[in-house]
Amino acid sequence: MDINMGCPIDLVCDKNAGSALLRQPKRMEQIVRATATALGEVPLTFKTRKGFNDGEDVAHTFLHKAGEWGAAAVTLHGRTRQQRYSRLADWDYIAQVGRNCATTGLQLVGNGDVFSYTDWNAHMGESGGHLASLMIGRGALIKPWLFTEIKEQRHWDISAGERLDLYRQFAAAGLEHWGSDSRGVESTRRFLLEWLSFTHRYVPVGLIEVLPQAMNHRPPAYRGRNELESLLGSDDPQDWLRISEMLLGPPPAPISFAPKHKSNSYASPPGGASEADMARG
């Protein structure tokens, strides 16, 4: 079982859950101890951030004790709650906490901005062997073949057709889960559109000027090597609807779509959404 004690959204933090627990380490300890006792032999892990407010990092003061509480491992996101997903994750801090945890035998997993096999190699190497592994979040949403790249140590110039096949598999799984009636189709469409709000950020390896693509770099506009590749790279929600229609047919009535969460870590253009707006989605 894994407990998310790092969620930054207001709805969660306003209930003193998620990242808000960073202001109450003792409460975090109580939750972990009680849950570990209830689980018995089932391993318990949890995820958190380095602090609640910028300039007030606290994770290093208590995470190394989490093994005593009953946690089998902990994941640390190298940002504060105030940062949400803005600016780069602090991997120097993650490495520092990793050294602390190593002294107590607790496995620490690092998290933040892993978007290529070179990111993986760099963070694991720079940790000095004090990280058990890395957790991948948005990188997997944007390009789910990232795990293949890490395993095979290469940048995969995946074709537009191969990417469409992934959406096709997703749609098939959605219909299997929610059903193929009208309600099931529209539930699948809604989740597909949310996913497309992430995947359009990927820039094909064969077109990007500098490898690897970085999580904090705003994806440049580009013309794909074919019409489908251009469509998959569009940031227009109407084009995401077109893609959904290719897989699920047209919706029963005209719909508009806006993604719930614009969790990017690059700066807004002048006049664009603020970090708070992006975090709220």
C-alpha positions as a Python dict, from the first residue, in 0.01 Angstrom:
ca = {
    (1, 'M'): (0, 0, 0),
    (2, 'D'): (121, 349, -86),
    (3, 'I'): (-6, 670, 80),
    (4, 'N'): (21, 998, -112),
    (5, 'M'): (135, 1258, 140),
    (6, 'G'): (265, 1487, -133),
    (7, 'C'): (-47, 1593, -321),
    (8, 'P'): (-38, 1975, -361),
    (9, 'I'): (-393, 2052, -471),
    (10, 'D'): (-604, 2282, -256),
    (11, 'L'): (-895, 2039, -224),
    (12, 'V'): (-668, 1791, -46),
    (13, 'C'): (-446, 2028, 151),
    (14, 'D'): (-745, 2223, 282),
    (15, 'K'): (-843, 1903, 464),
    (16, 'N'): (-498, 1876, 623),
    (17, 'A'): (-408, 1586, 397),
    (18, 'G'): (-153, 1543, 118),
    (19, 'S'): (130, 1797, 135),
    (20, 'A'): (-35, 1969, 433),
    (21, 'L'): (95, 1684, 648),
    (22, 'L'): (445, 1828, 602),
    (23, 'R'): (339, 2091, 856),
    (24, 'Q'): (256, 1810, 1101),
    (25, 'P'): (534, 1547, 1089),
    (26, 'K'): (403, 1392, 1410),
    (27, 'R'): (66, 1338, 1247),
    (28, 'M'): (242, 1182, 948),
    (29, 'E'): (420, 946, 1186),
    (30, 'Q'): (92, 850, 1355),
    (31, 'I'): (-70, 770, 1021),
    (32, 'V'): (222, 554, 908),
    (33, 'R'): (246, 367, 1238),
    (34, 'A'): (-128, 297, 1253),
    (35, 'T'): (-146, 188, 889),
    (36, 'A'): (162, -34, 910),
    (37, 'T'): (17, -207, 1215),
    (38, 'A'): (-315, -265, 1040),
    (39, 'L'): (-146, -400, 726),
    (40, 'G'): (64, -655, 908),
    (41, 'E'): (291, -826, 652),
    (42, 'V'): (179, -605, 364),
    (43, 'P'): (453, -349, 285),
    (44, 'L'): (365, 18, 334),
    (45, 'T'): (523, 305, 142),
    (46, 'F'): (441, 673, 120),
    (47, 'K'): (528, 972, -93),
    (48, 'T'): (593, 1326, 20),
    (49, 'R'): (762, 1652, -83),
    (50, 'K'): (1061, 1834, 60),
    (51, 'G'): (851, 2094, 241),
    (52, 'F'): (525, 2288, 238),
    (53, 'N'): (654, 2640, 174),
    (54, 'D'): (952, 2751, -36),
    (55, 'G'): (1259, 2801, 179),
    (56, 'E'): (1126, 2575, 452),
    (57, 'D'): (1254, 2229, 361),
    (58, 'V'): (1174, 1980, 637),
    (59, 'A'): (1181, 1630, 489),
    (60, 'H'): (1547, 1581, 584),
    (61, 'T'): (1459, 1625, 953),
    (62, 'F'): (1239, 1316, 981),
    (63, 'L'): (1225, 1096, 669),
    (64, 'H'): (1523, 886, 781),
    (65, 'K'): (1309, 778, 1079),
    (66, 'A'): (1023, 647, 863),
    (67, 'G'): (1156, 292, 877),
    (68, 'E'): (1107, 295, 1253),
    (69, 'W'): (746, 399, 1193),
    (70, 'G'): (687, 93, 975),
    (71, 'A'): (747, 222, 622),
    (72, 'A'): (925, -14, 383),
    (73, 'A'): (1029, 274, 154),
    (74, 'V'): (959, 643, 94),
    (75, 'T'): (935, 846, -226),
    (76, 'L'): (1055, 1207, -214),
    (77, 'H'): (947, 1465, -473),
    (78, 'G'): (1212, 1734, -491),
    (79, 'R'): (972, 2028, -475),
    (80, 'T'): (772, 2207, -208),
    (81, 'R'): (397, 2219, -206),
    (82, 'Q'): (416, 2591, -287),
    (83, 'Q'): (610, 2511, -604),
    (84, 'R'): (345, 2268, -723),
    (85, 'Y'): (518, 2165, -1049),
    (86, 'S'): (700, 2491, -1122),
    (87, 'R'): (1078, 2521, -1158),
    (88, 'L'): (1309, 2222, -1150),
    (89, 'A'): (1302, 1947, -890),
    (90, 'D'): (1586, 1974, -636),
    (91, 'W'): (1790, 1659, -687),
    (92, 'D'): (2072, 1780, -465),
    (93, 'Y'): (1824, 1782, -178),
    (94, 'I'): (1695, 1437, -272),
    (95, 'A'): (2054, 1308, -266),
    (96, 'Q'): (2106, 1466, 77),
    (97, 'V'): (1798, 1294, 217),
    (98, 'G'): (1908, 973, 46),
    (99, 'R'): (2234, 982, 241),
    (100, 'N'): (2042, 1034, 564),
    (101, 'C'): (1809, 744, 489),
    (102, 'A'): (2097, 517, 397),
    (103, 'T'): (2231, 545, 752),
    (104, 'T'): (1910, 388, 884),
    (105, 'G'): (1864, 137, 603),
    (106, 'L'): (1548, 301, 466),
    (107, 'Q'): (1496, 277, 91),
    (108, 'L'): (1443, 623, -65),
    (109, 'V'): (1295, 669, -412),
    (110, 'G'): (1361, 999, -591),
    (111, 'N'): (1096, 1179, -796),
    (112, 'G'): (1082, 1485, -1020),
    (113, 'D'): (1120, 1565, -1393),
    (114, 'V'): (1253, 1227, -1512),
    (115, 'F'): (1185, 1241, -1886),
    (116, 'S'): (1460, 1037, -2053),
    (117, 'Y'): (1698, 752, -1989),
    (118, 'T'): (1976, 1010, -1950),
    (119, 'D'): (1778, 1177, -1669),
    (120, 'W'): (1744, 838, -1503),
    (121, 'N'): (2114, 760, -1536),
    (122, 'A'): (2221, 1103, -1410),
    (123, 'H'): (2001, 1102, -1100),
    (124, 'M'): (2082, 746, -1004),
    (125, 'G'): (2453, 807, -1060),
    (126, 'E'): (2468, 1137, -872),
    (127, 'S'): (2293, 985, -571),
    (128, 'G'): (2608, 792, -484),
    (129, 'G'): (2409, 471, -461),
    (130, 'H'): (2182, 611, -191),
    (131, 'L'): (1860, 591, -395),
    (132, 'A'): (1678, 262, -431),
    (133, 'S'): (1507, 372, -752),
    (134, 'L'): (1323, 662, -917),
    (135, 'M'): (950, 727, -946),
    (136, 'I'): (821, 857, -1280),
    (137, 'G'): (497, 1056, -1297),
    (138, 'R'): (436, 1312, -1569),
    (139, 'G'): (712, 1167, -1786),
    (140, 'A'): (513, 845, -1814),
    (141, 'L'): (193, 1034, -1892),
    (142, 'I'): (360, 1230, -2172),
    (143, 'K'): (552, 937, -2321),
    (144, 'P'): (462, 600, -2169),
    (145, 'W'): (736, 433, -2374),
    (146, 'L'): (986, 605, -2142),
    (147, 'F'): (1031, 281, -1951),
    (148, 'T'): (1139, 106, -2272),
    (149, 'E'): (1390, 386, -2335),
    (150, 'I'): (1534, 340, -1986),
    (151, 'K'): (1554, -36, -2019),
    (152, 'E'): (1713, -23, -2364),
    (153, 'Q'): (1918, 294, -2297),
    (154, 'R'): (1809, 479, -2609),
    (155, 'H'): (1597, 767, -2735),
    (156, 'W'): (1311, 601, -2923),
    (157, 'D'): (1193, 783, -3235),
    (158, 'I'): (849, 628, -3203),
    (159, 'S'): (626, 672, -3507),
    (160, 'A'): (289, 846, -3508),
    (161, 'G'): (128, 515, -3602),
    (162, 'E'): (283, 342, -3301),
    (163, 'R'): (161, 622, -3077),
    (164, 'L'): (-191, 592, -3220),
    (165, 'D'): (-180, 221, -3141),
    (166, 'L'): (-121, 311, -2774),
    (167, 'Y'): (-433, 529, -2776),
    (168, 'R'): (-621, 246, -2944),
    (169, 'Q'): (-514, 6, -2667),
    (170, 'F'): (-618, 264, -2407),
    (171, 'A'): (-961, 303, -2566),
    (172, 'A'): (-1010, -73, -2580),
    (173, 'A'): (-915, -106, -2213),
    (174, 'G'): (-1155, 177, -2124),
    (175, 'L'): (-1445, 12, -2303),
    (176, 'E'): (-1364, -318, -2135),
    (177, 'H'): (-1363, -149, -1795),
    (178, 'W'): (-1656, 96, -1826),
    (179, 'G'): (-1857, -90, -2089),
    (180, 'S'): (-1932, -21, -2453),
    (181, 'D'): (-2266, 148, -2397),
    (182, 'S'): (-2295, 523, -2444),
    (183, 'R'): (-2198, 593, -2083),
    (184, 'G'): (-1892, 370, -2104),
    (185, 'V'): (-1783, 528, -2432),
    (186, 'E'): (-1807, 880, -2292),
    (187, 'S'): (-1625, 784, -1971),
    (188, 'T'): (-1346, 640, -2185),
    (189, 'R'): (-1344, 955, -2398),
    (190, 'R'): (-1313, 1180, -2094),
    (191, 'F'): (-1009, 995, -1961),
    (192, 'L'): (-857, 973, -2309),
    (193, 'L'): (-887, 1350, -2349),
    (194, 'E'): (-720, 1406, -2013),
    (195, 'W'): (-435, 1182, -2125),
    (196, 'L'): (-405, 1363, -2458),
    (197, 'S'): (-363, 1687, -2261),
    (198, 'F'): (-30, 1539, -2150),
    (199, 'T'): (86, 1340, -2453),
    (200, 'H'): (70, 1633, -2696),
    (201, 'R'): (373, 1780, -2516),
    (202, 'Y'): (600, 1511, -2660),
    (203, 'V'): (828, 1630, -2942),
    (204, 'P'): (939, 1348, -3176),
    (205, 'V'): (1305, 1251, -3145),
    (206, 'G'): (1350, 1292, -3520),
    (207, 'L'): (1232, 1654, -3509),
    (208, 'I'): (1368, 1800, -3184),
    (209, 'E'): (1684, 2009, -3221),
    (210, 'V'): (1849, 1912, -2892),
    (211, 'L'): (1817, 1575, -2719),
    (212, 'P'): (1684, 1487, -2476),
    (213, 'Q'): (1361, 1683, -2445),
    (214, 'A'): (1346, 1842, -2099),
    (215, 'M'): (1038, 1850, -1879),
    (216, 'N'): (1083, 2222, -1805),
    (217, 'H'): (1117, 2327, -2169),
    (218, 'R'): (805, 2451, -2342),
    (219, 'P'): (741, 2221, -2639),
    (220, 'P'): (802, 2414, -2962),
    (221, 'A'): (540, 2419, -3234),
    (222, 'Y'): (636, 2185, -3515),
    (223, 'R'): (508, 2032, -3838),
    (224, 'G'): (513, 1656, -3817),
    (225, 'R'): (654, 1421, -4075),
    (226, 'N'): (299, 1331, -4167),
    (227, 'E'): (-49, 1461, -4094),
    (228, 'L'): (-106, 1225, -3802),
    (229, 'E'): (218, 1328, -3628),
    (230, 'S'): (117, 1695, -3658),
    (231, 'L'): (-226, 1613, -3515),
    (232, 'L'): (-80, 1426, -3217),
    (233, 'G'): (138, 1727, -3136),
    (234, 'S'): (-145, 1980, -3142),
    (235, 'D'): (-223, 2169, -2821),
    (236, 'D'): (-576, 2245, -2943),
    (237, 'P'): (-843, 2054, -2742),
    (238, 'Q'): (-1054, 2038, -3058),
    (239, 'D'): (-781, 1827, -3218),
    (240, 'W'): (-781, 1600, -2912),
    (241, 'L'): (-1155, 1555, -2971),
    (242, 'R'): (-1079, 1462, -3332),
    (243, 'I'): (-839, 1194, -3213),
    (244, 'S'): (-1102, 1061, -2971),
    (245, 'E'): (-1351, 1042, -3260),
    (246, 'M'): (-1102, 834, -3461),
    (247, 'L'): (-1111, 575, -3183),
    (248, 'L'): (-1455, 608, -3025),
    (249, 'G'): (-1669, 771, -3290),
    (250, 'P'): (-1837, 1111, -3252),
    (251, 'P'): (-1990, 1209, -2917),
    (252, 'P'): (-2369, 1199, -2894),
    (253, 'A'): (-2376, 1579, -2857),
    (254, 'P'): (-2120, 1856, -2915),
    (255, 'I'): (-1879, 1884, -2621),
    (256, 'S'): (-1604, 2119, -2513),
    (257, 'F'): (-1303, 2006, -2315),
    (258, 'A'): (-1052, 2176, -2086),
    (259, 'P'): (-793, 1965, -1902),
    (260, 'K'): (-824, 1948, -1525),
    (261, 'H'): (-456, 1986, -1450),
    (262, 'K'): (-189, 2174, -1647),
    (263, 'S'): (94, 2028, -1444),
    (264, 'N'): (388, 2166, -1638),
    (265, 'S'): (711, 2310, -1501),
    (266, 'Y'): (787, 2571, -1763),
    (267, 'A'): (714, 2940, -1732),
    (268, 'S'): (398, 3096, -1870),
    (269, 'P'): (428, 3338, -2163),
    (270, 'P'): (356, 3707, -2096),
    (271, 'G'): (-13, 3738, -2023),
    (272, 'G'): (-43, 3360, -1981),
    (273, 'A'): (-160, 3155, -1688),
    (274, 'S'): (16, 3198, -1357),
    (275, 'E'): (179, 2911, -1169),
    (276, 'A'): (-124, 2903, -942),
    (277, 'D'): (-358, 2891, -1240),
    (278, 'M'): (-158, 2605, -1392),
    (279, 'A'): (-163, 2417, -1065),
    (280, 'R'): (-536, 2462, -1028),
    (281, 'G'): (-592, 2354, -1390),
}
